Amino acid sequence: MNVKMLGQVPYEPTFQAMQAFTEARTPDTPDELWVCEHPPVFTQGLAGKPEHVLLNPPGPAQIPVVQTNRGGQVTYHGPGQIVAYPLLDLRRLGYFVKEYVYRLEEAIIRTLMHVNVTGHRVAGAPGIYVRVADPFAHEALREPADPRDPFKGLGKVAALGIKVSNHCTYHGLSLNVGMDLSPFLRINPCGYAGLATVDLASLGVHVAPAELAEVLSHHLQQRLAP
């Protein structure tokens, strides 16, 4: 696949470019992986509910809200967060959407291992989570600490939001490295009220986003191969 490290780029033109690339591709179009950061923006998925944006008053501090055609609810993108957009032909690669999501999550887990952080899946809630109190513990997450609160003790460090059109993917994933987390307090992240959102810096791991972007790119190329 062709890998493009885009640096910091505005969200809406990037979304439009992904959509145009996917609509124009043919069975012979090489797959691509776009890796970037975005200026502050809230993005809503197809099923996104306006009430999940809790606080975004007019004025200089207002963050744009962009309606998209990806799955999922509202999330936040901003500097210090790695965003990766795999533009793939799943039919040519030979696997389906459920396995695609698993492979995306596995690439994130492997990337976190690079900085000794253990990432976990939570059933029914795509993305990757960490034990906030001990993000370096290797013990598997076997069941929720509290069945009434599947996220108790956990923080979300990476989010997924994908779109598949005619077997071809766009949108993708975000991994929080070292960013201003306060905008997440203005929303119900991914539609979950009170869900804690963390980045690696808040876990005590300080790494340059550009360094980790290279690691993530490597693991995505490996895990998304046929």
C-alpha positions in Angstrom: 0.0 0.0 0.0 1.1 3.6 -0.6 1.7 5.4 2.7 1.3 9.2 2.8 2.4 11.1 5.9 0.3 14.3 5.5 1.3 16.2 8.6 -1.4 18.5 10.1 -4.2 19.0 7.6 -7.7 20.5 8.0 -10.4 17.8 8.5 -13.1 18.7 5.9 -10.9 18.8 2.8 -9.3 15.5 3.9 -12.7 13.9 4.3 -13.7 15.1 0.9 -10.4 13.8 -0.6 -11.0 10.4 0.9 -14.5 10.2 -0.4 -13.3 11.3 -3.9 -10.5 8.8 -3.9 -12.9 6.0 -3.0 -15.5 6.9 -5.5 -12.9 7.2 -8.3 -11.0 4.0 -7.6 -11.1 0.9 -9.8 -10.3 -2.7 -9.1 -6.7 -1.9 -10.0 -6.2 1.2 -7.8 -3.5 0.6 -5.2 -4.5 0.8 -1.6 -3.3 3.8 0.4 -2.8 4.7 4.0 -3.0 8.4 5.0 -1.5 9.4 8.4 -2.1 12.9 9.7 -3.1 15.2 12.5 -6.1 17.7 12.4 -6.7 21.1 13.9 -9.4 21.0 16.6 -12.7 19.6 15.3 -15.6 17.5 16.5 -16.9 14.9 14.0 -20.3 13.3 14.1 -21.0 9.8 12.7 -24.1 8.9 10.7 -26.0 8.0 13.9 -24.5 10.9 15.9 -26.9 12.6 18.2 -26.6 16.4 18.6 -27.2 16.0 22.4 -23.9 14.2 22.7 -22.2 17.6 22.1 -22.7 18.9 25.7 -20.9 22.2 25.6 -19.7 24.2 22.6 -20.6 27.9 23.1 -20.2 30.5 20.4 -17.0 32.5 20.4 -13.3 32.1 19.9 -13.2 28.8 21.9 -15.9 27.2 19.7 -14.8 24.0 18.0 -16.3 23.2 14.6 -18.7 20.3 14.4 -18.6 18.4 11.1 -21.2 15.8 10.1 -19.7 12.8 8.4 -20.7 9.5 6.8 -18.6 7.2 9.0 -20.1 4.9 11.7 -20.2 5.8 15.3 -21.1 8.9 17.3 -19.2 12.1 18.1 -15.5 12.3 18.7 -12.8 14.9 18.9 -9.6 15.4 16.8 -6.8 17.8 17.6 -3.1 18.3 17.5 -1.1 15.6 19.3 -3.4 12.9 18.2 -2.4 10.5 15.3 -5.2 9.9 12.8 -4.8 7.1 10.3 -7.1 6.6 7.2 -6.7 3.2 5.5 -8.1 3.3 1.9 -8.5 -0.4 1.2 -10.3 -2.7 -1.2 -11.4 -5.4 1.3 -12.6 -7.7 -1.5 -9.2 -7.8 -3.0 -7.5 -8.3 0.4 -9.9 -11.2 1.1 -11.4 -10.3 4.5 -14.7 -8.8 5.7 -15.5 -5.7 7.9 -15.5 -7.5 11.2 -12.0 -8.8 10.7 -11.0 -5.4 9.3 -12.0 -3.8 12.6 -10.1 -6.5 14.6 -7.0 -5.9 12.5 -7.2 -2.1 13.1 -7.5 -2.7 16.8 -4.6 -5.2 16.8 -2.4 -2.6 15.0 -3.1 -0.1 17.8 -2.4 -2.7 20.5 0.9 -3.5 18.9 1.7 0.2 18.6 1.0 0.7 22.3 3.3 -2.2 23.1 6.1 -0.1 21.6 5.8 2.2 24.7 5.0 -0.7 27.1 1.4 0.3 27.4 -1.2 -2.6 27.4 -4.2 -1.9 25.3 -7.6 -3.7 25.7 -10.7 -4.3 23.8 -14.2 -3.9 25.4 -16.9 -6.0 23.9 -19.4 -4.0 21.9 -17.4 -0.8 22.2 -14.9 -0.5 19.3 -11.6 1.2 20.1 -8.8 0.5 22.5 -8.8 1.1 26.3 -6.2 1.1 29.0 -6.3 0.5 32.8 -5.9 4.1 34.0 -4.4 3.1 37.4 -1.9 0.7 35.8 -1.6 1.0 32.0 1.5 -1.1 32.0 -0.1 -4.2 33.6 0.0 -7.2 31.2 -3.0 -9.1 32.7 -5.8 -9.6 30.2 -9.1 -7.7 30.7 -11.3 -10.8 31.3 -14.5 -9.1 32.4 -15.8 -5.6 33.5 -14.7 -4.5 36.9 -18.3 -3.6 37.5 -21.0 -5.2 35.2 -23.1 -2.0 35.6 -20.2 0.1 34.3 -18.1 -1.7 31.6 -15.7 1.2 31.5 -15.0 1.4 35.2 -11.3 1.9 35.8 -10.7 2.3 32.0 -9.8 5.2 29.8 -10.2 5.3 26.0 -6.9 6.0 24.2 -7.9 5.1 20.6 -11.1 5.5 18.7 -12.5 3.9 15.5 -14.9 5.2 12.9 -15.0 3.6 9.5 -17.0 3.7 6.3 -17.2 0.9 3.7 -18.5 1.6 0.2 -18.5 -1.1 -2.4 -16.1 -3.1 -0.3 -13.7 -0.2 -0.1 -12.8 1.5 3.2 -12.2 5.1 4.3 -12.2 7.1 7.6 -10.3 5.1 10.2 -8.8 5.5 13.6 -7.3 8.0 16.0 -4.7 7.4 18.8 -4.2 10.0 21.5 -0.5 10.7 22.1 0.0 14.1 23.8 -2.9 16.5 23.3 -5.3 18.9 25.0 -7.9 16.4 26.4 -10.3 19.1 27.7 -12.5 19.1 24.5 -13.5 15.5 25.3 -15.2 16.9 28.4 -17.6 18.9 26.1 -18.9 15.7 24.5 -20.1 12.2 25.3 -17.1 10.5 23.6 -18.4 7.9 21.1 -21.9 8.4 22.6 -20.9 7.1 26.1 -21.7 9.6 28.9 -18.8 9.9 31.4 -16.4 7.8 29.4 -12.9 8.8 30.4 -10.6 9.7 27.5 -6.8 9.6 28.0 -3.7 10.1 26.0 -0.2 8.6 26.5 1.1 11.8 28.1 -1.5 11.6 30.9 -0.4 8.0 31.5 3.2 9.2 32.0 4.4 8.2 28.5 6.0 11.0 26.6 6.7 10.2 23.0 6.7 12.4 19.9 3.6 11.9 17.8 5.7 11.7 14.6 7.7 8.8 16.1 4.6 6.8 17.1 2.9 7.6 13.7 5.8 5.7 12.0 5.3 2.8 14.4 1.5 2.8 13.8 2.0 3.0 10.1 4.3 0.0 10.2 1.8 -2.1 12.2 -1.1 -1.1 10.0 0.8 -2.2 6.9 1.5 -5.5 8.5 -1.9 -6.2 10.0 -3.9 -5.1 7.0 -2.1 -7.2 4.5 -4.0 -10.0 2.7 
